[in-house]
């Protein structure tokens, strides 16, 4: 298990607030770590990267499709996007070199992603 994989498990999954998570390397344009069974397609990874650089306003207005589900935007800025649908939520956070994407169930708190992003920022 690499350090990024350990970060996902220790900082996110063990909290029980996040169901699944993945880290996307922006420069390499690919997933470099993910939780067990959470497969982010290359198309979804590129879409998330594109969202921060060219598509943020559109996501604020119309939401985002991720893994064949539509999520409504709750809040978005240049570093993070919070989205929800009736089944749960999605949080996407960007550092200089990585994008963290995590899913959570209704009633859970995605704010635990802040700690993981702070640790990711130290690696950026």
N, C-alpha and C positions, 0 to 999 in steps of 0.2 A: 504494500500500500504506500503510495507516495504522500508527500506532505500535504498537498492540496486535498487529496482524498481524506486524509486524517482530519483536516480542518473542517470539511463538510460534516463528517461524522461527529466530531467533538463539539463544534460550535453550533451546529444546527439540528441534526437529527436527534441527538440525545436530549434536546430540550422538549421533545414531543410536540412542539408547535409547528415545525416544518415537516412536511411529509417527504418531499424529494427535493434534491438540489443538484445543480451542475455549475461548473465554472468554465467559461468560454475565454480562450486566449484571443484577444482582439487582433493582434498582429498576425497570428497564425490562422485566424478565422475558423477555429475548430474547438470542440469540447476537449478540455485537458483533464477533467475529473468530473465524476458524477456519482451519485449514490446508487446503490445496487438496484438494477432494473429500471433506472430512469434514463432512457435513451433520448437524447436531444438530437434530432436529425440535423445534417449540415444545413439544410434549408431553414430550419427554425433558428439555428445559431446565427446564420447570416442575417436573417430578418431582425433578430434582437440587436445585432450590431448596427444595422442600418437604421433601426428605430431611434437610437440615440443621436446619430449624426445627421439624419435627413428627414425623419418621419415623426418626431415627437409631437408636434402640433396635431397631426392627423390622429395619433394614438389618443391624445387628450380628448378629441372630439368623438372618434368612432370606436375606440377600444382597440383590442389586439386579438388576433387569432394565434393560438399557441397549442400545438399538439391536437389540432382538430377541434378545439373548443374556443368559444368567443368569450373574452373577458372585457368588462366595462372598466374604463379608467376611473379610479377614485382620486388619485393624485399623481402628478408627474412633474419632475424638474430635470435639469440637465444631468443629474446623477442617479435618480431613482424613479421607478414607476410602480405604483400600487394598483393592482387590478383585481376585480372580483367577478364571479358569476354565481348562480344559485348553489353550485356544488362546493365552492371554495374560492381560494384566491391565488394570485400570482404576484410575486415581487421580483423586480429586476433592478439590480444595482450595478453601477459602472464605476470602476477605478481607472487609473491611467492605462493599465494593461489587461484587465480582466472584466468580464461581466459575470455576475452571480445571478442565477435564476433559481427561484425556489417556489414550490407549491405548498399551500396550507389549506386545512379544512376550515369550514365556517366556524366561527367562535374561537379560533386560535389566533395567536398574536405573532405576526411576521416581524415584529421589531427585533427579534433575536438575530436577524440578519445583520444588524448594525455591528455587533461584535465580530462576526465573521468578516465583514467588509473592512473593519479596522485592521484585522490581522492580514487580510489580503493586501491592503494598502501598504503594509510594511514590506511586502514582497514585490511591489510594483517598481 
